[in-house]
Amino acid sequence: MGASIFPTFFLSGFECSSFLWGAERKRRDLASELQHYVHADEDYRLLASNGIAVAREGIPWPLVDRGGTYDFSIIDDFLAAHRRHNILPIWDLCHYGYPDDLDPWSEMFVTRFAAYARAAARHVAERAHHGPLLITPVNEPTFWGYMGGEWGWCAPYGKTREQRLAFTTQLARADIAACKAIRADHPDVRFVHIDPLIWVVPPRDRPDLAEAAHREAYEDAYLAWDIISGLKHPEYGGSPELIDILGLNNYSFGQMEYAGGGKPNVPLEPGDDRIRPVSELIWESWDKYRRPCIVAETSGIAGGRPDWLNDMMCEALVAVRRGVDLHGICLFPAVDMTDWHSGEWLRMGIADVDELPGGTLMRTPCLPYVEMLHRWQQRLARPTVLDEDPFDKAVDLADVRKAAEAFTGEADDDWH
């Protein structure tokens, strides 16, 4: 194992969904609801002060696209904060949202997204303080396919498996077109393609649903990546070099009991003997494509965050020991986020949020979580605070391999 793609092993990021949400079909901007635009300097200082030099950040497509012309001023403060605090962004160009006047089932969806993606990449590349240019074209196309194509949570409000598969395919096509448009200008760009790690089992009393559960875990879960990598629908132009870096999102609710289709599956409860070690799920996803990977989102809740991070790192080391080319762990989010449905703060960030009189959202680091982060940074021979030039030397993945070989634990099937 040589040098990492990234300057720090631990990454972070900010919730940036911009979907049309719920029965009222209201446009939401989660970065605004978090007050991230006005707290950008503080939010990025939080990362630098904790040894994190890479952050996932969003450009809200529906808010900057004016029918083919673009106003990127909404991210000006992000760009300034990146430069001030030496943060390297992974730019997310489409986080569950598209312009109001665009039909997501049309060919125009693909071509217009590619044009926007090219303009966005040019804009941030011209203002970047350091390379490489890192882009996530479409965030979680498979998961968005479910919540927008079958569950009806957000636009385009599909309600069938057929609509889900069609929407996921459309998102993958748009992603491919965007990758090619960006790479025409920036041949050295790196793409980070992100979707959840999942495992689906049939109900104990419904062995007849085993085939459907297996299909969701091993076929539907990989549909977008299979198209982007060219394994399926090669006529759309996918290829292994386009999928580039795999981003594996891991939360406790990713291991589920099949609910019969048309509605979300049911998360397995802690202690369920059908839970699989996350290191196995990481290995299976990596082995399918054999591309560099990161855990692109992971977090526990409230007081469980330190133990979650510790368990996640143990599983990551087991995966590395098995041969996975793992380049980082993204603690997501950096600052707390709300439950999309209830609006309640989830207490899952590096910093929690409390509303002060007048509506200002105060950030307060979760100290036990930060302490566990520092413990693992030290174990991996990584700094706990960024110096003046965190980009002078990439992470030596031999240090990660060394920690993995020294780790004596085994994969844990009840780790969460």
C-alpha positions in Angstrom: 0.0 0.0 0.0 1.4 3.4 -1.0 0.2 7.0 -0.6 -3.4 7.7 0.0 -5.5 9.8 -2.3 -6.3 12.1 0.7 -4.1 14.2 3.0 -5.9 12.8 6.2 -7.4 9.4 6.9 -10.4 10.8 8.6 -12.8 12.9 6.5 -16.1 14.6 7.3 -18.9 16.5 5.6 -22.1 18.5 5.8 -25.7 17.6 5.1 -26.6 19.3 1.8 -29.9 17.8 0.6 -31.9 20.1 -1.7 -34.9 17.9 -2.5 -38.6 18.6 -3.0 -39.8 16.9 0.1 -42.9 15.3 1.5 -46.6 15.5 0.6 -46.4 19.3 0.4 -43.6 19.0 -2.2 -41.6 21.8 -0.5 -38.2 22.7 -1.7 -35.7 22.2 1.2 -32.1 23.3 1.5 -30.6 21.4 4.5 -27.4 23.5 4.4 -29.6 26.6 5.0 -31.6 24.8 7.8 -28.3 24.0 9.5 -27.2 27.6 9.0 -24.0 26.2 7.4 -23.8 29.1 4.9 -23.4 31.7 7.7 -21.4 29.4 9.9 -19.0 28.1 7.2 -15.9 29.5 8.8 -16.7 28.0 12.2 -17.7 24.7 10.7 -14.5 24.3 8.8 -12.4 25.5 11.7 -13.9 22.7 13.7 -12.5 20.2 11.2 -9.0 21.7 11.0 -8.8 21.8 14.8 -9.5 18.1 14.9 -7.0 17.0 12.2 -9.5 16.6 9.4 -8.5 18.1 6.0 -11.1 16.7 3.7 -14.9 17.4 3.7 -17.8 16.4 1.6 -19.6 19.6 0.6 -22.6 20.3 -1.7 -23.5 22.6 -4.6 -27.3 22.8 -4.6 -28.1 22.2 -8.3 -31.8 23.4 -8.1 -30.6 26.7 -6.4 -27.8 27.6 -8.8 -29.2 26.5 -12.2 -31.2 29.2 -14.0 -32.1 27.2 -17.0 -28.6 26.9 -18.4 -27.0 29.8 -16.7 -25.5 29.5 -13.2 -25.1 31.5 -10.1 -22.6 29.8 -7.8 -22.3 32.7 -5.4 -24.1 30.5 -2.8 -20.9 28.6 -2.2 -18.5 31.6 -2.1 -18.2 31.4 1.7 -17.4 27.7 1.5 -14.6 28.3 -0.9 -13.1 31.0 1.3 -13.4 28.8 4.4 -11.7 25.9 2.6 -8.7 28.2 1.7 -8.5 29.7 5.2 -8.6 26.4 7.0 -6.8 24.2 4.5 -9.8 21.9 3.7 -9.9 19.9 0.6 -13.6 19.5 -0.6 -15.3 16.6 -2.2 -17.9 18.5 -4.2 -21.3 16.8 -4.3 -23.1 18.2 -7.4 -26.5 16.6 -6.9 -27.8 15.7 -3.5 -31.4 14.5 -4.1 -32.4 17.7 -5.9 -32.9 18.9 -9.4 -34.4 22.1 -10.9 -38.1 22.6 -10.7 -38.6 23.0 -14.5 -36.8 19.8 -15.4 -38.5 16.5 -16.2 -36.3 13.8 -14.5 -37.5 11.2 -17.0 -36.5 13.2 -20.1 -33.3 13.1 -22.1 -32.9 16.7 -21.2 -32.3 15.6 -17.6 -29.1 13.9 -18.7 -27.8 16.6 -21.0 -28.6 19.5 -18.7 -27.0 17.8 -15.7 -23.9 17.2 -17.7 -23.7 20.9 -18.7 -24.3 22.0 -15.1 -21.7 19.6 -13.8 -19.1 20.9 -16.3 -19.8 24.5 -15.3 -19.7 23.6 -11.5 -16.4 21.8 -11.9 -14.9 24.7 -13.8 -16.1 27.2 -11.2 -14.6 25.3 -8.2 -11.4 24.3 -10.1 -10.6 27.9 -10.9 -10.9 28.8 -7.2 -9.4 25.8 -5.7 -6.5 26.3 -3.3 -5.2 22.7 -3.7 -5.8 19.6 -5.8 -6.9 17.1 -6.7 -10.3 18.1 -7.9 -12.7 15.7 -6.2 -16.3 15.3 -7.4 -19.3 13.2 -6.5 -21.6 13.7 -9.5 -24.8 12.2 -8.1 -25.0 11.3 -4.4 -26.5 7.9 -3.6 -28.3 7.2 -6.9 -29.5 3.8 -5.7 -30.9 5.1 -2.4 -32.4 8.1 -4.2 -34.0 5.7 -6.5 -35.7 4.1 -3.6 -36.9 7.2 -1.7 -37.8 9.1 -4.8 -38.8 6.3 -7.2 -40.6 3.8 -5.0 -41.3 5.2 -1.5 -42.6 8.6 -2.6 -40.6 10.5 0.0 -39.3 13.1 -2.4 -39.3 14.1 -6.1 -40.0 12.5 -8.5 -42.5 10.8 -6.2 -42.5 7.4 -7.8 -44.4 4.5 -6.1 -43.3 1.3 -7.9 -40.3 -0.9 -8.3 -40.4 -0.2 -12.0 -40.2 3.5 -11.4 -37.4 3.0 -9.0 -35.3 1.0 -11.4 -36.0 3.5 -14.2 -35.1 6.5 -12.0 -31.9 4.9 -10.7 -30.9 4.1 -14.3 -31.6 7.7 -15.3 -29.4 9.0 -12.5 -26.6 6.7 -13.5 -26.9 7.9 -17.1 -26.7 11.5 -15.9 -23.7 10.7 -13.7 -21.8 9.1 -16.7 -22.5 12.1 -18.9 -21.3 14.5 -16.1 -18.1 12.5 -15.5 -17.3 12.7 -19.2 -18.1 16.4 -19.5 -15.9 17.2 -16.4 -13.0 15.0 -17.5 -12.9 16.7 -20.9 -11.7 19.8 -19.0 -10.0 18.2 -16.0 -8.4 14.9 -17.0 -6.9 14.4 -13.5 -10.3 14.8 -11.7 -11.1 12.0 -9.2 -14.7 10.9 -8.9 -16.1 9.5 -5.6 -19.2 7.4 -6.2 -21.3 6.9 -3.1 -24.1 4.6 -2.1 -25.1 2.7 1.1 -23.7 -0.6 2.3 -26.8 -2.7 2.8 -27.7 -6.3 3.8 -31.3 -7.5 3.4 -32.8 -10.8 4.8 -36.3 -12.3 4.6 -38.6 -12.4 7.6 -38.0 -15.5 9.7 -41.5 -16.8 8.8 -41.3 -15.9 5.1 -38.6 -18.1 3.4 -40.5 -17.5 0.2 -39.2 -13.9 0.3 -35.5 -15.0 0.4 -35.0 -14.5 -3.4 -36.5 -11.0 -3.3 -34.3 -10.1 -0.3 -31.2 -11.5 -2.0 -32.0 -9.5 -5.1 -32.2 -6.3 -3.2 -28.9 -7.0 -1.4 -26.9 -8.2 -4.4 -28.5 -6.8 -7.5 -30.6 -3.7 -6.9 -28.1 -2.3 -4.3 -25.4 -2.1 -7.0 -27.5 -1.1 -10.0 -26.2 2.5 -10.4 -22.6 1.4 -9.9 -23.0 -1.5 -12.3 -24.2 1.0 -15.0 -21.5 3.6 -14.2 -18.8 1.0 -14.3 -20.2 -0.5 -17.6 -21.1 -3.9 -16.1 -24.7 -3.3 -17.0 -26.1 -1.3 -19.9 -22.8 -0.7 -21.6 -24.6 1.3 -24.2 -24.7 4.2 -21.8 -20.9 4.5 -21.8 -20.0 3.5 -18.3 -16.5 2.2 -17.5 -14.4 1.2 -14.5 -12.3 4.3 -14.7 -15.4 6.4 -14.4 -16.5 4.8 -11.1 -13.0 5.6 -9.8 -13.4 5.7 -6.0 -16.1 3.9 -4.1 -17.9 5.6 -1.2 -19.6 3.2 1.1 -22.1 4.7 3.5 -22.6 2.7 6.7 -25.3 3.2 9.3 -27.0 0.7 11.6 -30.2 0.8 9.6 -28.4 -0.5 6.5 -29.0 -4.1 7.7 -32.7 -4.9 7.2 -35.5 -7.3 7.0 -37.3 -7.3 3.7 -40.7 -5.6 4.0 -42.3 -6.8 0.7 -41.5 -3.9 -1.6 -43.1 -0.5 -2.0 -42.0 0.6 1.5 -38.8 0.8 3.4 -37.4 -2.4 4.8 -37.2 -2.9 8.6 -33.8 -2.3 10.3 -32.5 -5.3 12.2 -32.4 -4.8 16.0 -29.1 -5.1 17.9 -28.4 -8.7 18.8 -30.2 -10.2 15.7 -28.2 -13.2 14.6 -28.8 -12.2 11.0 -26.6 -9.2 11.3 -23.3 -9.5 9.3 -19.9 -8.0 10.1 -19.6 -4.7 8.3 -16.0 -5.7 7.3 -17.6 -8.4 5.2 -19.9 -5.9 3.5 -17.0 -3.6 2.8 -15.0 -6.4 1.3 -17.9 -7.6 -0.9 -18.4 -4.1 -2.3 -14.7 -3.5 -2.9 -14.2 -7.0 -4.4 -16.9 -6.5 -6.9 -15.2 -3.4 -8.5 -11.6 -3.5 -7.1 -11.4 0.3 -6.9 -10.0 2.4 -4.0 -12.7 3.1 -1.4 -13.7 5.1 1.6 -16.4 4.8 4.2 -18.1 7.9 2.9 -20.6 8.4 5.7 -20.9 6.8 9.2 -22.0 7.9 12.6 -23.6 6.6 15.8 -26.3 8.5 17.7 -26.0 10.6 20.8 -24.0 8.9 23.5 -23.3 5.9 21.2 -21.0 7.9 18.9 -17.6 7.0 20.6 -18.4 3.3 20.7 -19.7 3.5 17.1 -16.5 5.0 15.9 -14.4 2.5 17.8 -16.4 -0.4 16.3 -16.3 1.1 12.8 -12.5 1.4 13.0 -12.2 -2.2 14.2 -14.3 -3.4 11.2 -12.3 -1.2 8.9 -9.0 -2.7 10.1 -10.4 -6.2 9.6 -11.3 -5.2 6.0 -7.9 -3.8 5.4 -6.3 -6.9 6.7 -8.3 -8.9 4.2 -7.0 -6.8 1.4 -9.5 -3.9 0.9 -7.9 -0.7 -0.5 -9.4 1.6 2.1 -8.3 5.3 1.9 -10.4 6.9 4.7 -13.3 7.1 7.0 -15.8 10.0 6.7 -17.4 11.0 10.0 -20.7 12.3 8.8 -22.0 14.8 9.5 -19.4 17.3 10.9 -22.2 19.3 12.5 -25.5 17.7 13.5 -28.4 17.2 11.1 -32.2 16.8 11.5 -34.4 13.8 10.9 -35.9 14.6 7.5 -39.4 13.5 8.7 -39.6 14.8 12.2 -37.2 17.8 12.1 -35.6 16.7 15.4 -31.9 17.1 15.8 -30.3 13.6 15.7 -27.2 14.2 17.8 -24.9 12.4 15.4 -22.3 15.0 14.4 -18.8 15.8 15.6 -20.6 18.9 16.9 -24.1 19.1 18.3 -26.5 22.0 17.6 -28.5 24.0 20.1 -30.9 26.8 19.2 -30.2 30.1 21.0 -32.8 32.8 21.6 -33.1 34.6 18.3 -32.7 31.4 16.3 -28.9 31.1 16.0 -27.7 27.5 16.0 -24.8 27.1 18.4 -22.2 24.4 17.6 -20.9 22.4 20.6 -18.3 19.6 19.9 -19.2 16.2 21.4 -16.1 15.7 23.5 -16.2 11.9 24.0 -16.6 11.5 20.2 -13.7 13.9 19.6 -11.6 12.0 22.1 -12.2 8.7 20.4 -11.3 10.3 17.1 -8.0 11.6 18.5 -7.3 8.1 20.0 -7.6 6.5 16.5 -5.6 9.3 14.8 -2.8 8.6 17.2 -3.1 4.9 16.6 -2.8 5.5 12.9 0.1 7.9 13.3 -2.0 10.8 12.1 -2.0 14.4 13.5 -4.9 15.5 15.7 -4.7 19.1 14.5 -3.9 20.3 11.0 -0.6 22.1 10.5 0.0 25.0 8.1 0.4 22.6 5.2 -1.6 19.4 5.6 -1.1 18.7 1.9 2.7 18.3 1.9 2.5 14.6 2.6 -0.4 12.2 1.8 -1.4 9.6 4.3 1.0 6.6 4.1 -1.4 3.7 3.8 1.4 1.5 5.2 0.6 3.0 8.5 -3.0 1.8 8.1 -1.8 -1.6 7.1 0.5 -1.7 10.1 -2.4 -0.9 12.4 -4.5 -3.5 10.7 -1.9 -6.2 11.1 -1.4 -5.3 14.8 -5.1 -5.4 15.5 -5.9 -8.8 17.0 -9.7 -8.5 16.9 -12.0 -10.4 14.5 -15.0 -9.3 12.5 -18.0 -8.7 14.8 -21.5 -9.8 13.7 -23.1 -7.7 16.5 -20.8 -4.8 16.4 -23.5 -2.1 16.2 
